Amino acid sequence: MKKLLLASAATALVAGTAMAESHSGPVKIGIILGFTGPLESITPDMAGGAELAINEVNETGAFMGGTTIEAVRADSTCIDSAAATAAAERLVTNDGVAGIMGADCSGVTGAILQNVARANGVVMISPSATSPALSEAEDDGMFFRTAPSDARQGEIMSQVIMDRGISEVALTYTNNDYGKGLADSFQKAFEADGGSVTITAAHEDGKADYSAEVASLASAGGEVLVVAGYTDQGGKGIIQASLDSGAFDTFVLPDGMIGQQIVDDLGSGLDGSFGQLPGSDSEGTAIFQEMATGAGINPTGIYTGESYDAAALMILAMAKAGSTSASDYAGEIMDIANAPGEQILPGELGRALELIEAGEEIDYVGATAVEFIEPGESAGTFKEIEIKDGAIETVGFR
């Protein structure tokens, strides 16, 4: 997949020098995440992960002749596509960002992609939008994601449940692109593996009372309740109502339901519940967690590593293209993410920039063992977790 020739490397170097000289200010990268809404407890660490990569590059002074990079935050809300689109438009038209790290939730990500990124020719790299539908979306080569599709997470979740000897589950999902996509993927995989889903029911976020939804789920039965929702919204409400009524006492938690805040809020009621989220036990993961701790970021926060990787890939692609124009650097992202080339781990972005300047190939491994497959998304590995004594413990990788 690596296509760079020495001649094009020389061209990129000349372009990079000219580009740096033409800049009167920093290159801006938008970070659009749900700083309000159903994921607001986890997005600050995600933004911190992306900004950790940006700060690392700025400290090297090696990006395009010393050009600095500035992060500009915007709120996707996670659930309001109109608000997310307006926020993304401001990033492009008012702030003049050269690319967007985000968005987070699948629905708003799709809206920004179609209404802003494609319309303005802006690259997006999402660290957490996992809907399988995004794999088929028209993107003009402008959309990438460092998180794997929920088509894969559904298969992994089925394996996790079956390996625990559980063959019958009830399933509820948040009524949006993310929830429906994951629910469909999981149910298909679980039934193919010999399991039974007693009921599949959508729930709406933002309600004060979920007792009616839980009553329907309980009447259908199931050894455990699978909750494909959001940690700060309806998913949490479903679990609380289940605990209050005694309907279920063990819950299967996919990525959108995993965060320390929900564990703290629900206390011992979550002990024994389990689930999975994208994660790796690679060397890069350990290095990133140490870097994150030093920067005051939760080192095991969901999608923090993917956010670091999304920002790093965008920056390195710009450097390789010698340009911050999306039409120039979008085509370099797949090459940067994959072999062959010198492997690059967290903390080595300065070395990566030096290798690029020398015309050498790099293989960005990053914090999450990045390996992109078509159409520009992570192949993905998953971390299996269990809630024990008020803590989220890693019990394996798949």
VOGU-3710 file (C-alpha; in Angstrom, 3 decimals, decimal comma):
1> mkklllasaa> 0,000/0,000/0,000  3,015/2,269/0,377  3,357/4,262/-2,815  5,814/7,056/-2,061  8,731/7,342/-4,475  11,887/9,354/-3,918  10,815/11,894/-6,504  7,482/12,478/-4,826  9,249/12,675/-1,464  11,415/15,482/-2,796
11> talvagtama> 8,346/17,235/-4,158  6,626/16,915/-0,786  9,650/18,402/0,961  9,635/21,426/-1,307  5,890/21,829/-0,845  6,272/21,467/2,920  8,894/24,204/3,070  6,784/26,539/0,948  3,724/25,738/3,005  5,487/26,492/6,297
21> eshsgpvkig> 6,803/29,763/4,950  3,325/30,800/3,790  1,695/30,265/7,181  1,134/33,390/9,249  -0,278/31,356/12,128  -0,687/27,837/13,418  -2,342/24,990/11,565  -5,680/24,337/13,259  -7,209/20,909/13,881  -10,812/20,708/15,040
31> iilgftgple> -11,720/18,392/17,908  -15,459/17,818/17,847  -16,841/15,561/20,577  -19,902/15,404/22,804  -18,717/17,644/25,607  -22,385/17,836/26,561  -24,834/14,971/26,240  -24,854/11,231/26,916  -21,068/10,759/26,729  -19,947/13,942/28,464
41> sitpdmagga> -18,157/12,048/31,251  -15,707/10,370/28,842  -15,116/12,963/26,102  -12,739/15,246/28,068  -10,179/12,435/28,200  -10,726/11,725/24,507  -9,989/15,357/23,675  -7,006/15,182/25,990  -5,684/12,196/24,066  -5,827/14,074/20,759
51> elainevnet> -4,246/17,165/22,295  -1,499/15,005/23,762  -0,429/14,112/20,211  -0,684/17,737/19,076  1,411/18,957/22,014  3,995/16,244/21,400  4,436/17,394/17,805  4,626/21,052/18,802  7,359/20,289/21,325  9,512/18,737/18,594
61> gafmggttie> 9,356/21,824/16,361  9,714/19,416/13,434  6,338/19,866/11,727  6,642/21,641/8,390  9,610/23,810/9,192  8,514/24,634/12,732  4,841/25,354/12,040  2,771/24,893/15,185  -0,578/23,139/15,493  -3,536/24,448/17,468
71> avradstcid> -6,476/22,369/18,700  -9,926/23,965/18,436  -12,703/22,244/20,385  -16,368/22,076/19,393  -19,365/20,304/20,912  -21,066/17,576/18,869  -23,615/16,907/21,658  -23,407/13,272/20,468  -27,123/13,202/19,641  -28,212/16,471/17,978
81> saaataaaer> -27,201/16,299/14,324  -28,258/19,882/13,574  -26,189/21,264/16,451  -23,231/19,074/15,510  -23,391/20,172/11,884  -23,502/23,845/12,900  -20,528/23,370/15,239  -18,526/21,636/12,513  -19,378/24,373/10,017  -18,009/26,948/12,455
91> lvtndgvagi> -14,789/24,955/12,729  -14,393/25,077/8,966  -15,662/28,551/8,080  -14,753/30,567/11,189  -11,729/28,747/12,553  -10,309/27,496/9,271  -9,376/24,030/10,506  -7,303/21,830/8,235  -8,985/18,653/9,493  -11,411/17,330/12,088
101> mgadcsgvtg> -10,614/14,817/14,826  -14,105/13,440/15,459  -16,916/13,236/15,741  -17,730/10,731/18,463  -21,243/9,268/18,136  -22,186/7,652/14,849  -25,283/9,680/14,004  -23,677/13,090/14,361  -20,535/11,810/12,653  -22,561/10,803/9,610
111> ailqnvaran> -24,316/14,165/9,557  -21,044/16,104/9,723  -19,519/13,890/7,049  -22,311/14,483/4,565  -23,123/18,121/5,347  -19,730/19,587/6,183  -16,740/17,360/5,386  -17,798/16,390/1,864  -19,218/19,829/1,100  -15,981/21,564/2,100
121> gvvmispsat> -13,432/18,887/1,277  -12,309/18,385/4,895  -10,781/15,203/6,316  -12,448/13,609/9,345  -10,862/10,917/11,523  -13,276/9,644/14,156  -11,909/7,852/17,220  -15,235/6,318/18,252  -18,009/6,361/15,611  -18,624/2,640/15,203
131> spalseaedd> -21,858/2,218/13,206  -21,467/-0,403/10,455  -23,356/1,954/8,129  -20,368/4,300/8,082  -18,362/1,630/6,261  -20,671/2,091/3,274  -21,137/5,869/3,462  -20,186/8,069/0,520  -17,149/9,974/1,796  -15,106/11,121/-1,228
141> gmffrtapsd> -12,069/9,599/0,490  -12,343/12,093/3,371  -13,497/9,858/6,262  -11,445/7,511/8,426  -11,869/5,981/11,885  -9,412/4,550/14,363  -12,189/2,557/16,053  -13,381/-0,730/14,559  -16,899/-1,128/13,187  -19,638/-2,522/15,403
151> arqgeimsqv> -20,009/-5,280/12,847  -16,922/-6,662/14,564  -17,936/-5,669/18,100  -21,195/-7,604/17,748  -19,246/-10,759/16,977  -16,872/-10,196/19,892  -19,756/-9,533/22,309  -21,402/-12,785/21,282  -18,175/-14,679/21,957  -17,736/-13,031/25,364
161> imdrgiseva> -21,262/-13,996/26,419  -21,180/-17,543/25,055  -17,799/-18,217/26,658  -19,416/-17,469/30,042  -21,982/-20,190/29,461  -24,840/-17,762/28,844  -27,174/-18,702/25,996  -30,259/-16,515/26,538  -30,286/-12,718/26,790  -32,624/-9,758/26,620
171> ltytnndygk> -31,407/-6,837/24,512  -32,130/-3,112/24,666  -30,506/-0,404/22,566  -30,540/3,371/22,309  -32,738/4,352/19,399  -30,145/5,794/17,025  -27,576/4,725/14,428  -25,103/3,462/17,007  -27,577/1,491/19,088  -29,469/-0,055/16,184
181> gladsfqkaf> -26,298/-0,972/14,291  -24,708/-2,669/17,286  -27,930/-4,423/18,302  -28,414/-5,836/14,809  -24,796/-6,960/14,565  -24,883/-8,613/17,982  -28,201/-10,389/17,513  -27,115/-11,816/14,161  -23,837/-13,100/15,628  -25,375/-14,420/18,853
191> eadggsvtit> -28,099/-16,377/17,102  -25,555/-17,765/14,637  -23,519/-18,946/17,633  -26,542/-20,792/19,000  -27,803/-18,179/21,458  -31,325/-16,858/21,913  -32,428/-13,202/22,181  -35,738/-13,139/24,070  -36,560/-9,532/23,176  -34,968/-6,686/21,241
201> aahedgkady> -36,308/-3,312/22,369  -35,259/0,258/21,659  -35,157/2,872/24,402  -35,115/6,648/24,125  -32,539/8,778/25,887  -33,494/11,648/28,170  -36,338/10,009/30,089  -36,726/10,292/33,845  -38,327/6,858/34,277  -37,516/3,582/32,519
211> saevaslasa> -39,685/1,266/34,597  -42,041/0,498/31,691  -39,173/-0,466/29,387  -37,637/-2,661/32,073  -40,982/-4,358/32,773  -41,194/-5,401/29,104  -37,634/-6,657/29,107  -38,171/-8,601/32,328  -41,358/-10,247/31,083  -39,463/-11,660/28,105
221> ggevlvvagy> -36,800/-13,115/30,387  -33,109/-13,736/29,867  -30,106/-14,677/31,965  -28,582/-11,220/31,509  -29,557/-7,890/29,969  -27,468/-6,531/27,090  -27,547/-2,713/27,155  -26,348/-1,073/23,942  -26,732/2,493/25,153  -24,887/5,453/26,634
231> tdqggkgiiq> -23,171/5,610/29,982  -24,588/9,030/30,941  -28,093/8,599/29,530  -30,798/6,005/28,859  -28,528/3,002/29,219  -27,695/4,048/32,746  -31,404/4,656/33,436  -32,312/1,176/32,191  -29,759/-0,410/34,516  -30,859/1,656/37,503
241> asldsgafdt> -34,514/0,731/36,934  -33,537/-2,926/36,555  -31,652/-2,875/39,843  -34,463/-1,027/41,615  -37,051/-3,581/40,480  -34,850/-6,668/40,696  -35,568/-7,435/37,045  -31,899/-8,088/36,181  -28,728/-8,104/38,241  -26,092/-8,743/35,555
251> fvlpdgmigq> -25,563/-6,536/32,520  -23,518/-6,847/29,348  -21,837/-3,525/28,574  -20,532/-2,592/25,116  -18,265/0,393/24,506  -20,813/3,187/24,950  -21,700/1,883/28,409  -18,212/1,632/29,860  -16,804/4,431/31,991  -15,775/4,888/35,603
261> qivddlgsgl> -18,530/7,442/36,200  -21,353/4,936/35,718  -19,561/2,475/37,984  -19,233/5,154/40,661  -22,861/6,214/40,237  -24,383/2,731/40,406  -22,023/1,286/42,986  -22,094/-2,410/43,846  -25,111/-2,966/41,590  -22,741/-3,307/38,626
271> dgsfgqlpgs> -20,418/-5,825/40,265  -20,288/-8,950/38,132  -21,383/-7,187/34,960  -19,047/-7,493/32,004  -18,461/-6,387/28,453  -15,959/-5,301/25,844  -14,549/-2,233/24,159  -11,820/-1,590/21,616  -8,449/-2,028/23,297  -5,020/-3,559/22,916
281> dsegtaifqe> -2,305/-5,004/25,117  0,383/-3,807/22,724  3,619/-2,079/23,640  2,172/1,164/22,324  -0,791/0,933/24,672  1,478/0,697/27,717  3,556/3,658/26,541  0,462/5,748/25,862  -1,011/4,991/29,274  2,173/6,214/30,932
291> matgaginpt> 2,125/9,386/28,822  -1,557/9,967/29,557  -1,040/9,572/33,295  1,699/12,180/33,195  -0,642/14,568/31,388  -3,490/14,107/33,862  -5,589/12,010/31,456  -7,316/8,798/32,523  -4,870/6,259/31,065  -7,537/3,605/30,538
301> giytgesyda> -10,328/5,948/29,430  -12,388/4,649/26,553  -11,251/5,891/23,139  -8,455/8,070/24,541  -5,814/6,047/22,692  -7,886/6,096/19,517  -8,108/9,894/19,820  -4,329/10,208/20,168  -3,942/8,012/17,088  -6,506/9,954/15,054
311> aalmilamak> -4,708/13,259/15,635  -1,281/11,706/15,056  -2,305/10,107/11,761  -3,718/13,391/10,483  -0,574/15,315/11,377  1,810/12,738/9,919  -0,217/12,552/6,704  0,021/16,331/6,348  3,770/16,108/6,833  4,115/13,356/4,250
321> agstsasdya> 2,043/15,286/1,717  3,852/18,516/2,531  0,455/20,172/2,668  -2,457/20,824/5,005  -4,916/20,666/2,116  -7,214/17,668/2,519  -7,056/16,900/-1,193  -3,297/16,442/-0,788  -2,981/14,581/2,522  -6,124/12,391/2,654
331> geimdianap> -4,528/9,908/0,280  -1,532/9,474/2,585  -3,463/8,338/5,682  -3,855/4,674/4,712  -0,154/4,459/3,838  0,919/6,059/7,109  -1,277/3,635/9,086  0,008/0,431/7,503  3,201/-1,506/6,833  5,769/-1,497/5,432
341> geqilpgelg> 7,917/1,091/7,144  9,605/2,002/10,411  7,158/1,346/13,234  6,087/4,414/15,203  4,832/4,209/18,800  3,420/6,923/21,092  6,108/9,413/22,052  7,896/8,898/18,717  6,095/11,461/16,570  9,227/13,584/16,341
351> ralelieage> 11,155/10,614/14,980  8,323/9,937/12,538  8,566/13,486/11,206  12,323/13,121/10,778  11,885/9,870/8,830  9,243/11,458/6,602  11,530/14,420/5,917  14,274/11,973/4,939  11,925/10,255/2,471  11,653/7,102/4,558
361> eidyvgatav> 8,523/4,989/4,983  6,783/4,780/8,359  4,222/2,346/9,759  2,204/4,133/12,428  1,359/1,617/15,182  0,436/4,140/17,848  -1,494/3,595/21,044  -3,974/1,071/19,664  -1,903/-1,094/17,285  -3,362/0,752/14,307
371> efiepgesag> -3,915/-1,279/11,158  -6,338/0,152/8,620  -8,505/-1,916/6,328  -10,679/-0,625/3,529  -12,577/1,678/3,650  -10,159/3,475/5,983  -11,075/2,024/9,358  -9,340/0,061/12,098  -9,340/-3,726/11,913  -9,512/-3,563/15,700
381> tfkeieikdg> -8,760/-5,618/18,778  -11,027/-5,691/21,829  -10,518/-5,639/25,579  -12,808/-7,788/27,712  -13,724/-6,198/31,031  -15,585/-7,058/34,230  -16,823/-4,830/37,031  -15,350/-5,931/40,358  -15,568/-4,073/43,667  -16,351/-0,752/41,994
391> aietvgfr> -13,549/-0,943/39,426  -13,341/-1,781/35,734  -10,898/-4,691/35,412  -9,410/-6,029/32,208  -9,774/-9,814/32,040  -8,573/-10,512/28,501  -8,146/-9,415/24,891  -9,736/-10,677/21,705
//
